[in-house]
């Protein structure tokens, strides 16, 4: 994982974050990340047979244990936010938890939450609330708890393709072990002799040399408002005119186009028009569009002297023209689309392409936090399309590019 300024950490019960993410939290804190920990419940229903008085006492105990745990991890400066919602009944209070999280989420660029499919209803509810409240620009990662001893590791529900192990140092492991040891209410038999909540067989899953996290991408397309805010803050949000990555990518796009000249070229998400102007020299007619009015204004200014270039406000898939089109150029757009919008956009583009027409796609390889998928996932799906065949392929450490031809 990269360096983060502010992390919002969500736990369904006191100790979840310690079991699943202690090592990572220690590391983030040591790197200067501001950590905000929100605990949804007090874990008062750990022993279902307990009466109201016992539950209130257990809630107080578990709060004390968590504070002791944070001190053991070197996180004593982290003051938990206690939502105080009902243990073992969190699903009925999901919206309340989301409101609490939103109140503490502003500025977070990392959100750590329980794995959304963890086999515990409170963990699932906390995850749904966290994903609903997480800021759009934040990376979201989940940590599993009950997965390790309630599911088989080959269960298809486990998203191993999105897994990221974090190897712990000896110091982090020792601090994690000391932190877990503070949760005596969970390590010892219950008041009526109930089995411990965390017996040795369960604890064994949390004493290893690594922690596992799953990337939790957005389920919906990135909102246009996110990009509008970027254009409102800067005339060139991605520094496409000056950054070497952007200039090199444009040069590679132009070099990889198999034909010297195309009739009709379509460029969705044209941005500030840097690539638009260069594509115009290879096109008889160029149609460029973007959903952000500020971007359209800047592209129009960039190509004001080119009468064969049309620039308008529009978003995929609805703005994909009917065709015939000789070339589509998708530069760092398709990974921002959810499944339905992705399929509709690609199918509409293929339908608009003349037989033998080209579709060029180029995407940054690091996974943008606003994107439902990464660059390779986009290109794998394009390469699998039955009506497209690959002509040109380029991959380096920064981006992947393909030119595909309609069969």
DRENVEXPA-960916 format. One record per residue: x, y, z of N, C-alpha, C in turn; residue in one letter. Coordinates in steps of 0.05 Angstrom, whole numbers, plus 32768, in hexadecimal, padded with zeros to 4 digits. Atoms other than C-alpha are relative to their C-alpha. Example, Ala and Ser with C-alpha at 12.3 -4.5 7.8 and 13.67 -1.06 7.14 Angstrom:
BEGIN
80127FE8800080F67FA6809C801280188000a
7FF07FE87FFF81117FEB808F7FF18016800Es
END
This chain:
BEGIN
80117FE88000800080008000801280198000x
7FF17FE88002801580477FF57FFF8010801Ax
80017FEF7FE8801D808080277FE6800F8001x
801A7FF47FFD7FDD809C8043800280168015x
80017FEA7FED7FCE80DD80687FEC7FFB8016x
801480047FEC7F8F80C8808C7FF17FE67FFBx
800D801980027F718084809A7FE77FFF8011x
801980057FF17F29807680AF7FFF7FE28004x
7FFF801D7FFA7F29803280D27FE57FFA800Ex
801B80077FF67EE6801080E080017FE4800Bx
8002801A7FF37EDB7FD681117FE37FFC8009x
801A80077FF67E9A7FB3812080007FFD801Ex
7FFD80057FE37EB27FA08166801C80088009x
7FE57FFB7FF67EEC7FB4819380107FE67FFDx
7FEC801580067F267F86817E80017FF87FE3x
7FFF8008801C7F137F7B81358018800D7FF2x
7FEA7FF2800D7F457FB0811D801B7FF6800Ax
7FE7800A7FF67F7B7F93814A80067FE47FF4x
7FFC801B800B7F717F4B8132800780027FE2x
7FFD8000801D7F6D7F5D80E8801480137FF5x
7FF17FEB800C7F967F9B80DF8015800E8012x
7FEE7FF37FED7FC37FAA811B801B80077FF3x
7FE57FFB800C80057FA480F47FFF80177FEDx
80037FEB80147FED7FD180BC7FFB801B800Fx
80057FE87FF17FD2800480EE8019800B800Dx
7FE77FF77FF48014800681138012800E7FEBx
7FEF7FF580158038801280D17FF6801B7FF6x
800C7FE780098008804880BA800680168014x
7FFC7FEC7FEB800D806C80FC801E80088001x
7FE47FFA7FFF8059806780FB800980117FE8x
7FF97FF08018805A808680B57FF3801B8000x
800C7FE57FFE803280C280CD7FE380027FF7x
801C7FFF80087FED80AE80B57FEE80068018x
80137FFB7FEA7FB680CC80E07FEA7FEA7FFFx
801280177FFE7F8B809280F77FE780078010x
801A7FFD7FF27F418099810A7FF37FE58001x
800C801A7FFC7F23805A81277FE38003800Ax
801C80007FF97ED7805281297FF87FE48007x
8009801B7FF67EBC801781527FE280018001x
801D7FFF80047E748007813F7FF17FF88019x
800E800B7FE97E607FDF817D80147FFD8017x
7FEF80057FE97E7C7FD381C380057FE28004x
7FFC801D7FFD7E7A7F8781B97FF37FF58018x
800C80087FE67E4B7F8081F47FF17FE67FFEx
8010801980037E267F4481D680127FE87FFAx
7FEE801680057E637F1781D27FF77FE6800Cx
800B80187FF37E427EE782027FE180038001x
801D7FFA80047DF87EE381ED7FEF7FFC8019x
801180057FE87DDE7EC88230800280168015x
7FFC7FEB7FEC7DF67F0682557FE780128002x
80167FEE7FFC7DC17F3482728009801D7FFCx
7FFA7FE480057DBE7F80826B8017800B8011x
7FEA7FF67FEF7DEB7F8F82A6801B7FF57FF8x
7FE7800D80097E207F5E82908009800D7FE5x
7FF87FF5801A7E1E7F7B824A800B801C8003x
7FF57FE57FFC7E287FC28262801C7FFE800Cx
7FE580037FF47E647FAB828C80147FF67FEBx
7FEE800A80157E817F848251800780177FECx
7FFB7FE980127E797FC2822580168011800Bx
7FEB7FEF7FF47EA27FEB8257801B7FF28000x
7FE7800F80007ED67FB3825C800C80007FE4x
7FF58001801B7EDE7FAE8211800B801B7FF7x
7FF47FE680067EE87FF8820A801B8004800Dx
7FE67FFE7FF37F1F7FF6823E80157FEE7FF2x
7FEE8012800D7F3E7FBB821C800B800C7FE6x
7FF77FF480197F407FDF81D9801480168005x
7FEC7FEB7FFA7F63801B81F8801B7FF58009x
7FE7800E7FF97F967FEC8218800E7FF57FE7x
7FF5800B80187F9F7FCB81D5800E80157FEFx
7FF47FEA800F7FAC800D81B2801B8008800Cx
7FE77FF97FF37FE1801E81E580167FEB7FFBx
7FED8016800580027FDA81DB800B80027FE3x
7FF77FFE801C80077FE98190800E801A7FFAx
7FF47FE680058024802E819A7FED80147FF3x
80157FF0800C7FE2804D81847FF0800F8015x
80107FF47FEA7FCF806F81C57FF5801B7FF8x
800A7FE7800A7FC580B0819F7FE67FFD7FF0x
80198005800F7F8B809081797FE97FFE8014x
80177FFF7FEE7F4B80A1819E7FE87FF47FF2x
8016800C800F7F13807181897FE780118000x
801B7FF480027ED1808C81717FEC7FE98005x
801280157FF87E9C806181947FE480067FF5x
801B7FFC800B7E5C805B816B7FEB7FF68013x
8012800A7FEC7E3B803381A27FE77FF37FF5x
8017800D800D7E0C800D81737FFE7FE4800Ax
8005801A7FF47DEE7FCA818680127FEA7FF4x
7FF1801880087E1D7F8E81847FED7FEA7FF7x
80108016800C7E017F54815A7FE6800A7FF4x
80187FF5800D7DCD7F83813E800780187FEFx
7FF67FE8800E7DF67FB381157FF280047FE5x
800D7FFD801B7DD27FA580D37FE880128001x
80177FEF7FFE7D957FC980ED8007801D8005x
7FF67FE57FFA7DC0800780FC801680087FECx
7FEC7FFB80147DE9800980BC8001801D7FF8x
80017FE480087DD2804E80A8800B80128015x
7FF57FF07FEA7DE2806A80ED801E7FFF8000x
7FE3800380007E28804E80E9800C800F7FE8x
7FF67FF180177E31806B80A38001801D8006x
80007FE47FF97E1E80AF80BE801780078013x
7FE97FFC7FEE7E5180A880F6801A80017FF1x
7FE78002800F7E87809480C5800380197FEEx
7FFE7FE980117E7780CD8095800A80198010x
7FF87FE97FF07E8180FE80CE801E80008006x
7FE380027FFA7EC980E580D680107FF97FE7x
7FF2800A80187EDA80D3808E800D80157FEFx
7FF67FEB80127EEA8116806F801E80018001x
7FE37FFF80037F3181188055800E7FE58002x
7FF3801B7FFF7F3D80CD805D80087FF77FE4x
7FF8800B801A7F6580B0802480047FE28002x
8000801D7FFD7F63806980417FE97FF98013x
8015800A7FEF7F298043805E80047FE28004x
7FFD801C7FF97F34800180837FE67FF7800Dx
801A80097FF77EF67FD880917FFF7FE28001x
8003801D80007EDF7F9180A07FFA7FF67FE4x
8005800C801A7EDD7F6380637FE17FFE7FFDx
801D800080037E967F6C80477FF27FE57FFFx
800C801B80007E8B7F21804180097FEF8018x
7FF8800E7FE87EA87F0F80847FE87FF3800Dx
8017800E7FF67E7A7EDA80A37FF88009801Cx
800B7FF57FE77E607F0780DB7FEF80177FF7x
80127FEB800A7E237F3480CF8009801C8009x
7FF67FE67FF77E417F6D80F88017800A7FEEx
7FEA7FF980127E807F6C80CE7FF680097FE5x
800B7FF9801B7E587F6D808E7FF2801B8001x
800E7FE67FFE7E2D7FA780A6801380178003x
7FEB7FEB7FFD7E6A7FCF80BC800E80067FE6x
7FF37FFD801A7E8A7FC380797FEE80107FEDx
80127FF180117E4C7FDB80537FFE801D8007x
80017FE57FF77E488019807D8019800F7FF9x
7FE67FF380067E9280288074800280067FE2x
7FFE7FFB801C7E8F802080297FED80167FF7x
80137FEA80077E52804E8026800B801B8009x
7FF77FE77FF47E7580838050801C80087FF6x
7FE47FFA80087EBC807F8032800080167FEBx
7FFE7FEB80157ED180BD800B80077FF47FE5x
7FFB800C801B7ED480B17FC0801E7FFD7FFAx
7FE3800380077F2080BE7FBB800F7FEC8012x
7FF280117FED7F2F808D7FF480047FE47FF6x
7FFD801C80057F4D80497FE97FF27FF08017x
800E80117FEC7F238014800D800C7FE48000x
7FF5801B7FFC7F427FD480297FF17FF38017x
800E800E7FEB7F207F9F805380137FEB800Dx
7FF180147FF27F3C7F7080877FED7FEA800Ax
801180167FF77F1E7F2B809480067FF8801Cx
7FFD800A7FE57F127F0E80D97FF67FE38001x
800B801B7FFE7EE37ED280D980057FEF7FE7x
7FF9800F80187EF77EBE809380137FE98006x
7FEA80137FFD7F347E9A80AD7FF77FE6800Dx
800880197FF47F0F7E6780D77FE37FF77FFBx
801B800880087EC97E6580B97FFD7FF97FE3x
80028005801D7ED87E60806F80187FEF7FF8x
7FE9800E800D7F037E328045800E80157FEEx
7FF17FEC800F7F3B7E5980247FFC7FFF7FE2x
80078001801C7F247E417FE07FE380077FFAx
801C7FF880047EDE7E5C7FEA800080167FEBx
80007FED80167ECD7E837FAA7FF8801D8009x
80087FE67FF87EB17EBD7FD3801880118009x
7FE97FF27FF67EF77ED07FEB800E800D7FE7x
7FF57FF280187F147F057FBA801E80008000x
7FE380017FFF7F5B7EED7FB8800E80117FEBx
7FF37FF080157F687F137F788004801D8009x
7FFE7FE57FF67F5F7F537FA0800F8000801Bx
7FF280037FE67F897F3B7FDC801B800D7FFFx
7FE57FF47FFD7FC67F5F7FF5800B7FF9801Cx
7FF480067FE67FF17F41802C801380168009x
7FEE7FED7FF580167F70805A80127FF18014x
7FEE800F7FEE80537F4F807A800880128018x
7FFA7FF17FE7805F7F6480C2801D7FFC8009x
7FE680027FF380A07F7380E47FFD7FF1801Ax
8001800D7FE680B27F4F81247FF580138015x
800B7FED7FED80A37F8E814B7FE280047FFDx
801D7FFE8005805F7F94812B7FF17FE8800Ax
800D80197FF6804F7F4B813B7FFF8000801Ex
7FFF80007FE280657F5381837FEB8013800Bx
80137FEC7FF6803B7F92818C7FE37FF67FFCx
801B800B80057FFF7F6F816C7FF97FEB8014x
800580157FEC80067F34819A7FFA800C801Bx
80067FF37FE680097F6281D77FE5800D8000x
801A7FF380027FCC7F8781BE7FEA7FEC8002x
801480147FFE7FA47F4881B47FFC7FF5801Cx
8001800B7FE57FB67F3181FA7FF080128013x
800F7FEE7FEE7F927F6E82177FE27FFA8000x
801C800580027F4E7F5382017FF97FE78010x
800480177FEF7F477F25823C7FE37FF68001x
801C800980007EFB7F2582397FF97FEE7FE9x
8005801180187F007F0381F580127FE78001x
7FED80167FFF7F3A7ED582077FFA7FEB8015x
800780127FEA7F1D7EB682467FE37FF77FFEx
801B800A80007EDE7E8D82527FEC80168009x
80147FED7FF87E9D7EB482597FF67FFD801Cx
80097FFF7FE47E797EC3829B7FF17FE68008x
800D80197FFA7E527E818296800F7FE87FF6x
7FEF8016800A7E8C7E58827E7FFF7FFD7FE2x
80008002801D7E807E668235801C7FFF7FF4x
7FE68001800E7EB97E5782058009801C7FFAx
7FF57FE680077EE77E9281F97FF880077FE3x
80067FF7801B7ED47EBC81BD80197FFD7FEDx
7FE7800380107F1D7EB981A680117FEA800Cx
7FEF80167FF67F387E7481B6801A7FFE7FF0x
7FE68002800D7F7D7E5E81A27FFE7FFA7FE2x
80038007801C7F657E4181607FFA80187FEFx
80077FE8800E7F497E84814C801880138000x
7FE97FED7FFE7F847EAD816580177FF87FEEx
7FEA800980117FB47E83813C8000800D7FE5x
80027FF3801A7F9A7EA680FE800B801D8001x
7FF87FE37FFE7FB27EEA8118801C8004800Dx
7FE67FFE7FF47FF77EDA813280177FFC7FECx
7FEC80058015801A7ED080EF801080197FF9x
7FEE7FEA8007804C7EFC80CC7FF580137FEBx
800C7FEE8014801B7F1E809D7FE280048006x
801C7FFB80007FD67F3C80987FF680027FE4x
800B8000801B7FA97F37805C7FE980147FFEx
80157FEC80057F7E7F6E803F7FF67FFD7FE4x
800C8001801A7F4E7F7080057FF9801C7FF6x
80087FE7800C7F477FAB7FD77FE280007FFCx
801D7FFD80037EFF7FC37FD97FFA80177FEDx
80057FEB80147EF27FE97F987FE3800A8002x
801C7FF780017EB480147F8E7FEF7FED7FF0x
80138011800F7E777FEF7F757FF3800F7FE9x
800D7FEF80147E5F80297F4A801580117FF1x
7FEE7FEF800F7E7F80557F15800880188010x
7FF67FE87FF37EA9808F7F2D7FED80177FFAx
80137FEB80057E7B80CB7F35800D80177FF1x
7FF67FE980107E8381057F04800880168013x
7FFA7FEB7FED7E8381337F41801D7FFF800Ax
7FE480037FF77EC781167F558012800E7FECx
7FEE7FF480147EE7812C7F147FFA801E7FFDx
80067FE480017EC2816E7F13800E800F8016x
7FF17FF37FEA7EE1817E7F57801D80037FFAx
7FE47FFE80087F26816F7F3B800580177FEDx
7FFD7FEA80137F1C819E7F017FFA801B800Dx
80057FE77FF27F0181D37F30801880098010x
7FE87FFA7FF07F4181CE7F59801980067FF0x
7FE87FFC80107F7281CF7F1F7FF980007FE3x
80067FFF801D7F7281E17ED580087FE67FF2x
7FF68019800C7F9981A17EC580047FEC8017x
7FFE80117FE87F8A816F7EFD80167FEB7FFFx
7FED801680037FB881397EE2801B80097FF4x
7FE77FF5800B7FEF81677EC880077FF37FE5x
7FFC800F80197FE781497E838013800F7FEDx
7FEF7FF18012800D81817E61801E7FFE8009x
7FE47FFE7FF6804B817D7E8E800B7FE6800Ax
7FF680197FF4805081387EAE800B7FED7FEAx
7FF380118014808081097E897FEF7FE77FFCx
801180178004805280CD7E967FEA80067FEBx
80167FFA8013801980F07E71800A80057FE4x
7FF57FFB801A804481087E38800A7FE77FF3x
7FF68019800B806480C47E2F7FE87FEE7FF8x
801780108006802080A27E317FF380097FE6x
800C7FF68019800580CF7DFA80117FF87FE8x
7FEE80088016804280C27DD07FFD7FE27FF9x
8003801D8004803880777DD97FE57FFA7FF2x
801A8003800D7FEE807D7DC7800280057FE2x
7FFE7FF8801D7FFE80A07D8580127FEC7FF1x
7FED8013800E803880707D757FF37FE57FFCx
800C801A8001800C80337D817FE87FFE7FEDx
8016800180137FD480477D5280097FF47FE6x
7FF6800D80187FDB80187D177FFD80107FE6x
80057FF180187FBE80487CE3800B801C8003x
7FF67FE580007FDD808A7CD07FE980148002x
80167FEE80007F9980A97CC67FE67FF18003x
801A800C7FFB7F52809A7CDE7FEB80147FF7x
80167FEF80087F1080B47CC57FF3800D8019x
800D7FF67FE87EE480BC7D04800D7FF48019x
7FF380087FE77F0780BA7D477FEF800B8017x
800F7FF87FE97EE380BC7D8A80127FFE8019x
7FF07FFF7FE87F0680D07DCB7FEE80078018x
800F7FFA7FE77EDA80C97E0A801380098016x
7FF07FF67FE97EF280EC7E498019800E7FF7x
7FE97FF2800D7F1D811D7E23801080118013x
7FF07FF07FED7F3381437E618006801C7FF6x
7FF97FE580087F5981837E51800880027FE3x
7FFD7FFF801D7F6381707E08801D7FFC7FF6x
7FE4800480097FAE81607E0680027FEA7FECx
8000801680147FA3811D7DE47FEE80077FE9x
80137FF980157F6881397DBD800E800E7FE9x
7FF27FF180157F94816A7D9880137FEF7FF0x
7FED8011800F7FC781357D867FF17FEB7FEFx
8010801280107F9281047D6F7FF4800D7FE8x
800C7FF180167F75813A7D4380117FFF7FE7x
7FEE800180187FB281367D157FFE7FE57FF2x
8003801B800D7FA080ED7D077FE37FFA7FF8x
801D800580037F5580F67CFE7FF480127FEBx
80107FF080127F26810E7CC87FEA800F800Fx
80147FF47FEF7EF1811B7CFC80047FF5801Dx
7FFB80097FE57EFD81187D477FE9800A8012x
80167FFA7FEC7EC481157D7B800C7FFB801Bx
7FF680027FE57EDB81237DC27FEA80098013x
80147FF87FEC7EAF81277E00800A7FF9801Cx
7FF980047FE37EB4812A7E4C7FE880088010x
80177FF87FF07E80812C7E83800380198010x
7FFB7FE87FEF7EA181677EA6800180197FEEx
80007FE880117E9081AA7E87801A800F7FFFx
7FE67FF27FFF7ED281C97E9E80147FF37FEDx
7FEE800E80117EF881937E797FF980057FE2x
80097FFA801B7ECF819E7E3A8009801C7FF7x
7FF87FE480077EDD81E97E3C801E80017FFAx
7FE37FFF80047F2881DC7E4180087FF17FE6x
7FFB800E80197F2781A97E087FF880127FE9x
80087FEE80177F0081D97DDC801580167FFBx
7FEB7FEC80037F34820E7DE980197FF57FF3x
7FE7800D800A7F6C81DD7DD97FFE7FFA7FE2x
80038008801D7F4E81CC7D947FEF80157FF1x
80117FEC800B7F2C820E7D84800680067FE2x
7FF87FFA801C7F5282147D427FFC7FE87FEEx
8003801980107F3F81CD7D2A7FE27FFC7FFBx
801D800180067EFC81CD7D067FF57FE47FFEx
8009801C80037EFA81817CFF7FFD7FF2801Bx
8002800B7FE57EF881777D4B7FE6800A800Dx
80187FF97FF27EB581767D6F80047FF8801Ex
7FFD80057FE47EB7817B7DBB7FE58007800Ex
80197FFB7FF27E7981757DE780007FF2801Bx
8004800C7FE67E6181627E2D7FF27FE57FFCx
800C801A80027E5281187E32800F7FEB8010x
7FF480167FF07E5F80D87E597FF97FE67FF3x
8006801C80087E64808F7E477FED7FF48014x
8003800A801B7E3E80667E377FED80107FEEx
80157FF3800F7E0780967E21800B80117FE9x
7FF57FEE80147E3580C47DF9800F7FF17FEAx
7FF2800F80157E55808C7DCF7FEF80037FE6x
800F7FFB80197E41809E7D877FF97FE57FF2x
800A8019800D7E1C806C7D5B80147FF67FEBx
7FEC800980147E54806A7D277FF780057FE4x
7FE880117FFD7E7280567CFA80188011800Ax
7FE87FF47FF57EB280667D2080187FEF7FF8x
7FE7800E80087EF980557D0A80127FFB8018x
7FEE80037FEA7F1C805E7D4D7FF3800B801Ax
80067FF67FE57F0880637D97801A8001800Fx
7FE97FFE7FEF7F3D807B7DC87FF68003801Dx
800880007FE47F30806A7E11801980028011x
7FE97FFB7FF07F66808A7E3C7FF88003801Dx
80047FFE7FE37F61807C7E877FE380078007x
801C7FFB7FFB7F15807A7E877FF17FE78009x
801180177FFD7EFA80337E8680017FF4801Cx
7FFF800C7FE67F12801F7ECB7FEE800F8014x
80127FF17FEF7EE580557EE97FE37FF77FFEx
801C800880057EA680327ED07FF97FE6800Fx
800A80187FF37E7D7FFF7EF77FFA7FEB7FEAx
8003801680137E6D7FBC7ED67FEC80077FEAx
80157FFB80147E2D7FD27EB4800980167FECx
7FF77FEB80117E4A80137E9980177FF87FEEx
7FEA800A800F7E897FF07E837FF67FEF7FE8x
800A801180157E647FBB7E5B7FF180107FEBx
80107FF080137E347FEE7E3C801380117FEFx
7FEE7FEE800F7E6E801C7E2880107FF07FECx
7FF0801080127E987FE57E097FEE7FF57FE9x
8011800B80157E5D7FC57DE57FF780167FECx
80087FEA80127E4680097DCA801780087FEEx
7FE87FF9800F7E8D80187DB380057FEC7FEAx
7FFB801580147E957FD67D907FEB80017FEAx
80167FFE80147E517FDD7D6E800480187FEEx
7FFC7FE880117E6580237D5580187FFD7FEEx
7FE8800380107EA8800C7D3A7FF97FF27FE5x
8003800E80197EAA7FFB7CF180107FE68001x
7FEF801980017EC57FB47CE2801D80087FF9x
7FE47FF880037F107FBB7CE780088019800Ex
7FFA7FE97FF17F0B7FF97D11800F7FFA801Ax
7FEE80057FEA7F3880027D4D7FF5800D801Ax
80057FF57FE57F2E800D7D98801A7FFF800Fx
7FE87FFE7FF07F6A80267DBF7FF88005801Dx
80047FFC7FE47F6980207E0A801B8002800Ex
7FE77FFD7FF07FA080397E397FF88008801Cx
80077FFB7FE47F9C80387E8580187FFE8012x
7FEC7FFF7FEA7FC980487EC07FFD7FE5800Fx
8001801A7FF27FDC80087EE57FFA8001801Dx
800A7FFE7FE47FD6801F7F2D7FE280048001x
801D80007FFE7F8E80187F447FF6801A800Cx
800B7FE77FF57F6B805C7F4B7FEB7FF98016x
801380077FEA7F42805D7F8C7FE380037FF7x
801B7FFC80097F0480757F677FF67FEB7FECx
8006801280167F06803C7F357FF67FE4800Ax
8009801B7FF97EDF7FFA7F3980137FEA7FF9x
7FEC801480087F197FD67F18801A800D7FF9x
7FE77FF480077F617FDF7F0680047FFE7FE2x
7FFB7FFF801C7F817FE87EC280017FE57FF3x
7FFE801A800C7F917F9F7EB57FE57FF37FFFx
801B800C80017F4A7F8A7EC67FF1800B7FE8x
800C7FF480177F327FBB7E9180097FF27FE6x
7FF4800B80197F617F9F7E5C7FFA7FE37FFDx
8007801C80027F547F577E6D7FE37FFD7FF5x
801B8002800A7F0A7F637E607FFE80087FE3x
7FFF7FF8801C7F187F877E1F800B7FEA7FEEx
7FF4801680107F457F4F7E077FEF7FE87FFEx
8012801780017F0F7F1D7E167FE780057FF0x
80197FF9800F7EDA7F417DED80007FF07FE5x
8001801180177EC47F127DB58002800E7FE5x
7FFF7FF1801A7EC17F497D80801980117FFDx
7FE77FF080027F057F677D8E80187FED7FFFx
7FE7800F80017F4A7F4C7D7C801780138004x
7FE97FED7FFA7F8C7F697D95801280037FE9x
7FEC7FF980147FBB7F8C7D66801A8009800Cx
7FE87FF57FF47FEB7FB17D937FFE7FFE801Ex
7FFF80037FE380007FA57DDB8019800D800Bx
7FE97FF47FF2802C7FCF7E087FFB8000801Ex
80037FFF7FE280377FC77E53801B8009800Bx
7FE87FF97FF180697FE97E807FF88003801Dx
80057FFE7FE4806D7FF97ECA7FEA80158007x
80137FEB7FFA803D80337EC37FE47FFD7FF3x
80198003800D800780237E907FFF7FE87FEDx
8004801580147FEA7FEE7E627FF0800C7FE9x
800D7FF580187FD47FFD7E1B7FFA7FE97FEDx
8007801380157FB07FD37DE77FF1800E7FEAx
80107FF980177F967FE07DA27FF27FE77FF7x
8010801780087F5E7FB17D8F7FF080077FE7x
800E7FFC801A7F3C7FA87D4B7FE57FF18001x
8019800D80027EF37F997D4080017FEB7FEAx
8000801680137EEC7F567D1E7FED80057FE9x
END
